[in-house]
């Protein structure tokens, strides 16, 4: 469910960043994309590639979630 949302956000922010590089927009549009689009791109990419727990490690992470994962 969330994975689809992250893919959509990644695609939209990628399109916005590329559009600002190619098309000569007004400065305020480019600044808006830089302020919101680039961090959104990094966040959505990070959430998509975040490490998933192995099935045998799931219970261990619940018991001790902050031990270097």
Rosetta blueprint (number, residue, H / E / L):
1 X L
2 X H
3 X H
4 X H
5 X H
6 X H
7 X H
8 X H
9 X H
10 X H
11 X H
12 X H
13 X H
14 X H
15 X H
16 X H
17 X H
18 X H
19 X H
20 X H
21 X H
22 X H
23 X L
24 X L
25 X L
26 X L
27 X H
28 X H
29 X H
30 X H
31 X H
32 X H
33 X H
34 X H
35 X H
36 X H
37 X H
38 X H
39 X H
40 X H
41 X H
42 X H
43 X H
44 X H
45 X H
46 X H
47 X H
48 X H
49 X H
50 X L
51 X L
52 X L
53 X L
54 X L
55 X H
56 X H
57 X H
58 X H
59 X H
60 X H
61 X H
62 X H
63 X H
64 X L
65 X L
66 X L
67 X L
68 X L
69 X L
